[in-house]
Amino acid sequence: MRVLVTSSARFAIINDGTIWTSDPSVSYQFWSRYLDVYDKVHLLVRATAHDVPQLGWKMASGPGIEPVPLPDYRGVWQYAKNYHCIQQIVNEAIANAEAVHLRVPCEIGGMVRNSLERSRPYGVEVIGDPYDVFASGAYKHPLRPVFRWWFTRQLQHQCKQATAAAYVTQEALQRRYPPNAKAFSTHFSSIHLPTSDFVTTPRLPRQTKAYTLVSVGTLAQLYKAPDILIDAIAICVQQGLDMRLVWVGDGKYKQELEARTQMRGLSKRVSFCGQLHSRDEVIKQLDQADLFVLPSRQEGLPRATIEAMARGVPCIGSSIGGFRELLLPEEMVPPNDVARLAGKISEILADPQRMAIMSARNLEKAQSYRDDILRQRRIKFYQYVRDRTQEWLSYRSYPQPEITLL
């Protein structure tokens, strides 16, 4: 059976028709998970034309994964300008597939949902929260409040109408975007966490006076609150703490954030190392860190935090979304609260024994996100959507009795 899968991720499409990405988390390995149940995946995504892939890019298409490229529009106006072309591609993609999986929130997924026959089964995979995505400070646009209302409402509707719903959280996203009472519902993270990514033992107490903090996240928007973390580090340094921050990730706000570090006098203490193209490079940064900090303004389930936990790194997060399913209350701070974040960083770094306890707990908690556990849940979800789709296809192909009106 052919499955149509939508995603908000952006890709590069080269001359031979293959698609590539700089983000290893959405490379071929990720999309090939659908092949556990389906015969072929039609991947409906935005793509920009390139002659050849750049150094470090990973292929996203391949055996069983066929790209269905859309124009790489950005923002409302480009979307409107390309609307008719996009809609035509969406309609053709629906016609050429059988099962449908929507990774949402995503406007492409919304277009597919609105174009489906009313009775057609589909599955949603809820990976984020537009209510938090479009929160103040996380997204800069004059229509931000409208986007927040609209996309939240749309996601609620998509979940209510879905045949099956999978969430990256156990409870957090389900509360705001509940599934239909009759739908199959489950939860599993999108993370790829093989046994080799785990350390074998937690960390022992470390006696040091110079600390390294690490954070991982896109700089395409300010969802991960790098500006808040920079300001918090400035406070810690002013109070006498010797620390540095390594930020893994890239995006359009990088230069603005570099200027912010310079203004705070942190140019030699904060480094932006860009997008790392291999798991080994990310793991190396995590292993060198004393503390992982991700003060996000929005999250589904923070994969980067789970990856840090698997390496036994003590972690601080914000008290939103899936963080509450990973960390203890005393390891979280409210989003956008610079003073509370600075205080929490100082408090934890001052207690090596506490950091060792956090390391042990994090390593144990991360075990529940191992690949072998999540794969079982994914397959059940995919199989349910496939079975309901097969029933629907069989019903449509079976001759219906004619009704004669007397």
WOFENBEL-V524625 format. One record per backbone hydrogen bond with DSSP energy under -0.5 kcal/mol. CO is the residue of the C=O (numbers start at 1). NH is the residue of the N-H. Records with the same first field share a line. If there is no record, write none. Layout:
# WOFENBEL-V524625
CO->NH / NH
This chain:
# WOFENBEL-V524625
1->39 / 40
2->98 / 99
3->5 / 42
4->101
5->44
6->103
9->46
11->48
12->14 / 20
13->50
14->17
18->14
19->60 / 61
20->12
21->58
22->24
23->26
24->27
27->30 / 31
28->32
30->33
31->34
32->35
33->36
34->37 / 38
40->3 / 42
41->43 / 66
42->5 / 44
43->45 / 68
44->7
45->70
46->11
47->72
48->13
51->15
54->57
58->21
59->28
62->65
64->41 / 66
65->62 / 67
66->43
68->45
70->47
71->73
74->78
75->79
76->80
77->81
78->82
80->83
82->86
83->87
84->88
85->89
86->90
87->91
88->92
89->93
90->94
91->95
92->96
94->97
99->4
100->123
101->6 / 103
102->104 / 125
104->127 / 128
106->110
107->111
108->112
109->113
110->114
111->115
112->115 / 116
113->116
117->120
122->163 / 164
123->102
124->126 / 166
125->104 / 127
126->168
129->132 / 133
130->134
132->135
135->138 / 139
138->222
139->141
141->144
143->147
144->148
145->149
146->150
147->151
148->152
149->153
150->154
151->155
152->156
153->157
154->158
155->159
156->160
157->161
158->162
159->180
163->184
164->124
165->186
166->126
167->188
171->175
172->176
173->177
180->183
184->165
186->167
191->193
193->371
194->197
195->198
206->208
209->242
211->244
212->290 / 291
213->246
214->293
215->248
219->253
222->225
223->297 / 298
225->229
226->230
227->231
228->232
229->233
230->234
231->235
232->236
233->237
234->238
235->239
236->241
237->240
241->243
242->211
244->213
245->247 / 271
246->215 / 248
247->249 / 273 / 274
248->217
249->274
250->219 / 220
251->254
253->257
254->258
255->259
256->260
257->261
258->262
259->263
260->264
261->266
262->265
266->269 / 270
269->245
271->247 / 273
274->249 / 276
278->282
279->283
280->284
281->285
282->286
283->287
284->288
286->289
291->214
292->316
294->296 / 318
300->322
301->303
302->306
303->307
304->308
305->309
306->310
307->311
308->311 / 313
309->312
310->199
314->292
316->294
317->333
318->320
320->323
321->324
322->325
323->326 / 327
328->331
329->332
331->317
333->319
334->337
336->338
337->341
338->342
339->343
340->344
341->345
342->346
343->347
344->348
345->349
346->350
348->351
351->355
352->356
353->357
354->358
355->359
356->360
357->361
358->362
359->363
360->364
361->365
362->366
363->367
364->367
365->368
366->369
367->370
370->373 / 374
371->375
372->376
373->377
374->378
375->379
376->380
377->381
378->382
379->383
380->384
381->385
382->386
383->387
384->388
385->389
386->390
387->391
388->392
389->393
390->394
391->395
392->396
393->397
394->398
402->404
403->405
404->406
